[in-house]
Amino acid sequence: MRKLIILGAGGFGREVLTWARQSVQHGTEWEVKGFLDDREAAELKQPLHAPLLGRIADYQPQAEDVFLCAMGTPAMKRACIENVQARGGTFTQLIHRTAIVGDEVELADGVIVCPYAIVSGYSSIGRGVALNMHATVDHDATVGEYTQINCHCDLTGMVSVGCEVYFGSHVSVAPGVTIGDRAYLGIGTVVLRDVAAGTKMFGVPARRVE
């Protein structure tokens, strides 16, 4: 049996631990080994309910290890995933038992699909993407690597999302919209038109903010 290590023991990491133990992979593909986090144990909220195995940068992946990154900031998520992969680490997937995944969906390594999230048919979800609780990605959509989609977001049909995009909770995106790399969409934003790379948007409808 493979051993799951979660990168990041903060709030989202502790949630991911719970979802991991309720996932379709737990007990069939892997079981939980513990956390890696660059903070000291005294800096983290307790209890963790799983061992703190050490710092991310210091840990040497073992043959039986598989990893997930539970960090909400896309750039930090990318750096940690690439750091572990460069040392031979392998990333797995987490699909909660209450999540729904449609036909012909592509889920890359490191994807986390939290409770009640939905990925509809013919969509593609890139490496390291997290779909938090009740987030939905509709048909024929594409989500780029390391993107963070928070709770109750609604990405409708044929949406195209770049890499390292951050979606605050309750963001809604109209069909066919394209969102560029590293865009930031604030809580409750309604996106009706394409968003340029690196742009920060907020409001109903979405407006650029500095």
RODO-2510 file (C-alpha; in nm, 4 decimals, decimal comma):
residues 210
     n   res          X          Y          Z
     1     m     0,0000     0,0000     0,0000
     2     r     0,1324     0,3442    -0,0925
     3     k     0,1700     0,6121     0,1774
     4     l     0,0101     0,9553     0,1330
     5     i     0,2001     1,2651     0,2467
     6     i     0,0196     1,6015     0,2502
     7     l     0,2292     1,9107     0,1784
     8     g     0,1056     2,1839     0,4105
     9     a    -0,0402     2,1383     0,7576
    10     g    -0,2406     2,4600     0,7715
    11     g    -0,6163     2,4972     0,7605
    12     f    -0,6626     2,3531     0,4126
    13     g    -0,4116     2,0774     0,4884
    14     r    -0,6101     1,9661     0,7915
    15     e    -0,9262     1,9634     0,5794
    16     v    -0,7515     1,7608     0,3085
    17     l    -0,6490     1,5052     0,5708
    18     t    -1,0163     1,4500     0,6536
    19     w    -1,1165     1,4339     0,2873
    20     a    -0,8302     1,1920     0,2182
    21     r    -0,9643     0,9488     0,4772
    22     q    -1,3095     0,9777     0,3154
    23     s    -1,1833     0,9533    -0,0431
    24     v    -1,2314     0,6770    -0,2975
    25     q    -0,8526     0,6180    -0,2938
    26     h    -0,8132     0,5647     0,0824
    27     g    -0,7505     0,2016     0,1667
    28     t    -0,7385     0,0988    -0,1990
    29     e    -0,4526     0,3051    -0,3466
    30     w    -0,2903     0,4535    -0,0357
    31     e    -0,3207     0,5243     0,3345
    32     v    -0,2187     0,8429     0,5175
    33     k     0,1405     0,8760     0,6370
    34     g     0,1424     1,2376     0,7588
    35     f     0,2227     1,6009     0,6824
    36     l     0,5229     1,7962     0,5634
    37     d     0,5388     2,1656     0,6551
    38     d     0,8259     2,4134     0,6781
    39     r     0,6837     2,5613     0,9992
    40     e     0,7673     2,4257     1,3416
    41     a     0,5042     2,2192     1,5201
    42     a     0,4498     2,4991     1,7742
    43     e     0,3437     2,7358     1,4913
    44     l     0,0711     2,5016     1,3648
    45     k    -0,2802     2,4605     1,4959
    46     q    -0,3230     2,1439     1,6959
    47     p    -0,4184     1,8672     1,6880
    48     l    -0,3113     1,7632     1,3387
    49     h    -0,4476     1,4058     1,3702
    50     a    -0,1526     1,2792     1,1650
    51     p     0,2255     1,2867     1,2190
    52     l     0,4304     1,5934     1,1239
    53     l     0,7141     1,4318     0,9280
    54     g     0,9395     1,7358     0,8896
    55     r     1,0149     2,0162     0,6457
    56     i     0,9213     1,9938     0,2777
    57     a     1,2667     2,0966     0,1579
    58     d     1,4423     1,8427     0,3820
    59     y     1,2294     1,5338     0,3140
    60     q     1,3630     1,2697     0,0782
    61     p     1,0727     1,0899    -0,0943
    62     q     1,0600     0,7155    -0,0318
    63     a     0,9606     0,4511    -0,2840
    64     e     0,6193     0,3973    -0,1206
    65     d     0,5341     0,7692    -0,0870
    66     v     0,2748     0,9604    -0,2874
    67     f     0,1993     1,3301    -0,2342
    68     l    -0,0746     1,5917    -0,2425
    69     c    -0,0224     1,9662    -0,1974
    70     a    -0,2777     2,1352     0,0296
    71     m    -0,1780     2,4992    -0,0136
    72     g    -0,4264     2,7616    -0,1263
    73     t    -0,1807     3,0051    -0,2881
    74     p    -0,1128     2,8940    -0,6480
    75     a     0,2482     3,0168    -0,6696
    76     m     0,3381     2,8481    -0,3403
    77     k     0,1619     2,5315    -0,4509
    78     r     0,3602     2,5229    -0,7755
    79     a     0,6931     2,5789    -0,5985
    80     c     0,6302     2,2986    -0,3473
    81     i     0,5074     2,0493    -0,6059
    82     e     0,8003     2,1144    -0,8380
    83     n     1,0444     2,0925    -0,5448
    84     v     0,9182     1,7478    -0,4473
    85     q     0,8970     1,6255    -0,8064
    86     a     1,2569     1,7329    -0,8680
    87     r     1,3598     1,4931    -0,5896
    88     g     1,1643     1,2031    -0,7374
    89     g     0,8312     1,2490    -0,5585
    90     t     0,5129     1,1169    -0,7201
    91     f     0,1770     1,2928    -0,6888
    92     t    -0,1568     1,1176    -0,6598
    93     q    -0,5208     1,2310    -0,6761
    94     l    -0,7916     1,2751    -0,4142
    95     i    -1,1569     1,2390    -0,5082
    96     h    -1,3991     1,2613    -0,2171
    97     r    -1,6735     0,9997    -0,2074
    98     t    -1,9434     1,2701    -0,2457
    99     a    -1,7791     1,4351    -0,5478
   100     i    -1,9121     1,3726    -0,8981
   101     v    -1,6836     1,3252    -1,1985
   102     g    -1,8418     1,2991    -1,5424
   103     d    -1,7555     1,0977    -1,8513
   104     e    -1,4244     1,1472    -2,0320
   105     v    -1,2840     1,3850    -1,7714
   106     e    -0,9067     1,4275    -1,7542
   107     l    -0,7694     1,4708    -1,4015
   108     a    -0,3938     1,5255    -1,3805
   109     d    -0,1669     1,4207    -1,0931
   110     g    -0,2081     1,6182    -0,7735
   111     v    -0,5732     1,7106    -0,8326
   112     i    -0,7907     1,7396    -0,5202
   113     v    -1,1693     1,7157    -0,5597
   114     c    -1,3326     1,8026    -0,2274
   115     p    -1,6797     1,7111    -0,0928
   116     y    -1,9733     1,7794    -0,3253
   117     a    -1,7548     1,9257    -0,6000
   118     i    -1,8521     1,8415    -0,9577
   119     v    -1,6415     1,8070    -1,2712
   120     s    -1,8758     1,7583    -1,5654
   121     g    -1,8086     1,5623    -1,8821
   122     y    -1,5289     1,6226    -2,1297
   123     s    -1,3427     1,8660    -1,9044
   124     s    -0,9699     1,8740    -1,8309
   125     i    -0,8225     1,9606    -1,4899
   126     g    -0,4485     2,0291    -1,4726
   127     r    -0,1793     1,9208    -1,2313
   128     g    -0,2153     2,0358    -0,8718
   129     v    -0,5602     2,1938    -0,9128
   130     a    -0,7861     2,1946    -0,6068
   131     l    -1,1657     2,2147    -0,6317
   132     n    -1,2944     2,3016    -0,2886
   133     m    -1,6362     2,2149    -0,1462
   134     h    -1,9372     2,2562    -0,3790
   135     a    -1,7247     2,3967    -0,6641
   136     t    -1,8455     2,3047    -1,0124
   137     v    -1,6673     2,2827    -1,3476
   138     d    -1,9129     2,2339    -1,6319
   139     h    -1,8788     2,0512    -1,9631
   140     d    -1,5864     2,1015    -2,2026
   141     a    -1,3984     2,3305    -1,9641
   142     t    -1,0215     2,3448    -1,9199
   143     v    -0,8453     2,4394    -1,5955
   144     g    -0,4692     2,4979    -1,6007
   145     e    -0,2058     2,3749    -1,3579
   146     y    -0,1888     2,4845    -0,9921
   147     t    -0,5165     2,6762    -1,0024
   148     q    -0,7139     2,7080    -0,6779
   149     i    -1,0938     2,6976    -0,7076
   150     n    -1,2540     2,7727    -0,3727
   151     c    -1,5950     2,6860    -0,2295
   152     h    -1,9161     2,7336    -0,4307
   153     c    -1,7438     2,8544    -0,7482
   154     d    -1,9319     2,7978    -1,0761
   155     l    -1,7241     2,7567    -1,3916
   156     t    -1,9745     2,7030    -1,6715
   157     g    -1,9433     2,5257    -2,0034
   158     m    -1,6407     2,5748    -2,2319
   159     v    -1,4595     2,8030    -1,9880
   160     s    -1,0813     2,8091    -2,0363
   161     v    -0,8690     2,8838    -1,7283
   162     g    -0,4932     2,9371    -1,7358
   163     c    -0,2303     2,8267    -1,4852
   164     e    -0,2003     2,9502    -1,1261
   165     v    -0,5386     3,1254    -1,1244
   166     y    -0,7001     3,1989    -0,7874
   167     f    -1,0790     3,1842    -0,7508
   168     g    -1,2223     3,3221    -0,4274
   169     s    -1,5412     3,1632    -0,2959
   170     h    -1,8642     3,2069    -0,4957
   171     v    -1,7002     3,3215    -0,8198
   172     s    -1,9187     3,2637    -1,1270
   173     v    -1,7815     3,2519    -1,4817
   174     a    -2,0010     3,2818    -1,7914
   175     p    -1,9837     3,0170    -2,0666
   176     g    -1,6906     3,0328    -2,3045
   177     v    -1,4898     3,2901    -2,1081
   178     t    -1,1099     3,2671    -2,1099
   179     i    -0,9125     3,3547    -1,7949
   180     g    -0,5389     3,4135    -1,8301
   181     d    -0,2528     3,2756    -1,6239
   182     r    -0,2126     3,4027    -1,2649
   183     a    -0,5373     3,6000    -1,2653
   184     y    -0,6986     3,6637    -0,9254
   185     l    -1,0775     3,6651    -0,8901
   186     g    -1,2080     3,7982    -0,5598
   187     i    -1,4924     3,6551    -0,3531
   188     g    -1,8311     3,6732    -0,5238
   189     t    -1,6992     3,8029    -0,8563
   190     v    -1,9134     3,7462    -1,1664
   191     v    -1,6992     3,7123    -1,4778
   192     l    -1,8807     3,7878    -1,8048
   193     r    -1,5824     3,8649    -2,0320
   194     d    -1,2300     3,7345    -2,0865
   195     v    -0,9744     3,8176    -1,8169
   196     a    -0,6137     3,9012    -1,9100
   197     a    -0,3204     3,7207    -1,7507
   198     g    -0,2070     3,8586    -1,4154
   199     t    -0,5220     4,0664    -1,3690
   200     k    -0,6976     4,1103    -1,0344
   201     m    -1,0765     4,1269    -1,0691
   202     f    -1,3583     4,1917    -0,8248
   203     g    -1,7276     4,2763    -0,8337
   204     v    -2,0563     4,2169    -1,0157
   205     p    -1,9822     4,2331    -1,3003
   206     a    -1,6076     4,1839    -1,2633
   207     r    -1,3917     4,4975    -1,2752
   208     r    -1,0159     4,5283    -1,2646
   209     v    -0,8691     4,6415    -0,9336
   210     e    -0,5094     4,7328    -0,8497
***
